[in-house]
Amino acid sequence: MKRGILGMQRLISILGFAMALWAAGETIAPLGTYTAAERRHWAFQPQKDAPPPAFTDPAGRAWVKTSVDAFILASLRKAGLKPAPAADRPALIRRVTFDLTGLPPTPEEIDAFVNDKSPNAWEKVVD
């Protein structure tokens, strides 16, 4: 009960602050009021589609699953780094159960996942 009252008080405070700003005229300036230098800021520039980097080596092509992966791998290589190896099955189930429940998996859950070779084993654990 007390938690709900505190949340409501915070919400009322935030709304009151927003109303005070609105009443004082503290709004975002219209686009025409920005200077030429301000309009050159990156946030005002149109988005550009950058083609993802291409990799000719088999290791690079095997690691890249999406276009975002290609950008990440290019940045890692530019910094002289390599991607971390893929996690093994016990580590995967440990991570997902901690994320979903906040608790470690039981030994039975670990064994069931490690020995489950079906293509939807991961989905069964997550669901």
Secondary structure, DSSP 8 states (H G I E B T S, - for coil): -HHHHHHHHHHHHHHHHHHHHHHHT-----GGGS-HHHHTSGGGS-----------SHHHHHH--SHHHHHHHHHHHHTT--------HHHHHHHHHHHHHSS---HHHHHHHHH--STTHHHHHH-
